[in-house]
Amino acid sequence: MILSHVLLLMLYKMSRYGAHRGALLKSRDFMIGAVFGGLAFTMGFLPLSFMFPPLPYLKFDFAEIPSFIAMLMFGPAIGFISATSHFIALLMFGEWSPVGPIMKYLAVSSSLLGFWMAARLTDGRGIRVCSLSLALFGAAVRVVLLGLANYVLLTVLFPFFLDFGAQSLASVMGLTIPTFEEKLFFVLLFTGFYNALHIPLSMIPALLITRSLAPVSPLLGSSSPWITTVAQAKRNK
């Protein structure tokens, strides 16, 4: 609660800064995105993550929520600025750099790309339809792009993860996975499940927080949250 109030105060100050200096509105956007990116980086170090049992090297965390809020509240540009600033911080201070930060950036940015695609197709259909569409498109784009990235990771860069993942699946799920092709199939399949599950884990809190911030959105430089604007947009007939 204290953190949310601090974040709200910082965003309000930035919006006032931009309002008095029209030429610097673009700078304000970068500043707001950087605040959310910094919050995402901080949340990544909190002891809130937990393993995906079938593949224990994959972990669920809450560090994606700030970038989701940034997009739902302010739109795609600030969402991607948040994800990019988080990525830069991870490159400098994160684990398994640069591979770990790159995979995290692909996960978040592909989700945001799916949100944007859904918004283009379902604008004006109401908040429920719009929210569900964002989640479905975000999960679909994320699973496909991360599937391709993980294929390269498991077959070219770090093939030992494939054996480790197959052993974990065999132990946890009781599967028999003797061949290379079967190992690759099942590890990618469960990695896809993991990426799909990460969407509701991050998006539901982001939607709730965005809704709670809606009454004060005019103070932050927007008449209403971006997702509300999209959901209530008039469709061309």
Secondary structure as GFF3:
##gff-version 3
##sequence-region A 1 237
A	DSSP	alpha_helix	2	20	.	.	.	ID=ss1
A	DSSP	three_ten_helix	22	24	.	.	.	ID=ss2
A	DSSP	alpha_helix	25	44	.	.	.	ID=ss3
A	DSSP	beta_strand	50	52	.	.	.	ID=ss4
A	DSSP	beta_strand	55	60	.	.	.	ID=ss5
A	DSSP	alpha_helix	65	74	.	.	.	ID=ss6
A	DSSP	alpha_helix	76	93	.	.	.	ID=ss7
A	DSSP	alpha_helix	99	122	.	.	.	ID=ss8
A	DSSP	alpha_helix	127	152	.	.	.	ID=ss9
A	DSSP	pi_helix	153	157	.	.	.	ID=ss10
A	DSSP	alpha_helix	160	173	.	.	.	ID=ss11
A	DSSP	alpha_helix	180	213	.	.	.	ID=ss12
A	DSSP	three_ten_helix	214	220	.	.	.	ID=ss13
A	DSSP	alpha_helix	226	231	.	.	.	ID=ss14
###
